[in-house]
């Protein structure tokens, strides 16, 4: 009996079997193998949870992408958060998984164990309550995330300004989806044949943001929902596009995504944020115009200016043995990492991909356990 048509329909065993059987039949006509990057960590988890790689035809392979906001956050940004948290009379606030990612001085969880006031929230608006209860403290919201969460930070700022809070600042680490994809697809050795585009981001931005990527790289791009049937249908669309040589931007997740996206949210973001010159990505290095910063007229609320003297000179280095960077570029998989399972696990993560609930290493660990012999 179907109880929730928005979920059960897309998890139905018969439909999954039928879709992947159709994919197997259709893919016999492929003349070369396809590497399909699922950009979003949410898709990685669906793929591993439902063991979808086992249903794939031989000619199709998934590679994981840079769409997990915690995973792409480099160590130097975590070090910035740690430094800010260590200042007198500061309360550092961030979203869930971020507090577990290791930095050079330790994670934000370690900072809290040392006695610094670090808190995590489910909604940025909780910052208002914290600031109201602590009028003598500076509350710094360490804002992370792709286009999905930026409107929430903008909504926080709107209230901060309207309500006249003077003890709230924002450390902006909001990043954009298309620039890292462009960087990955531009690499001379890139073998990615198609993209499963992220759906939460696309709800806000609309599927239109992928058009420049289509025009430049001429590969199928399908905005895909988060259930196994969504993934199967998206793969069918990709194979059809490849066979007919008609690459396009298609929205499989049409129950939530439109071409234009959420115009109100986009307008709210534009009111407070602008493109930053550069952002240093974990595994991808510097990518120009790939992140956002606060507009100059809101500089009073910008923690990167307020704490500048403490943040200057923080090094941009990653853990030497960790393959997160290679995984985020689609070049390696979690089982390729020698540290996987043994030295790096969710209880003791060495890299961000093992921390986040959207991380590829966390997905492999949760659904496949330790590395196969
Ligand atoms: S298993 Fe750990 S160390 Fe290895 S790539 Fe994943 S997060 Fe990095």
Boltz pocket constraint, residues with backbone or C-beta under 6 A from the ligand:
constraints:
  - pocket:
      binder: B
      contacts: [[A, 321], [A, 322], [A, 323], [A, 324], [A, 327], [A, 334], [A, 337], [A, 338], [A, 339], [A, 340], [A, 341], [A, 344], [A, 345], [A, 349], [A, 350], [A, 351], [A, 352], [A, 353], [A, 354], [A, 355], [A, 361]]
      max_distance: 6.0
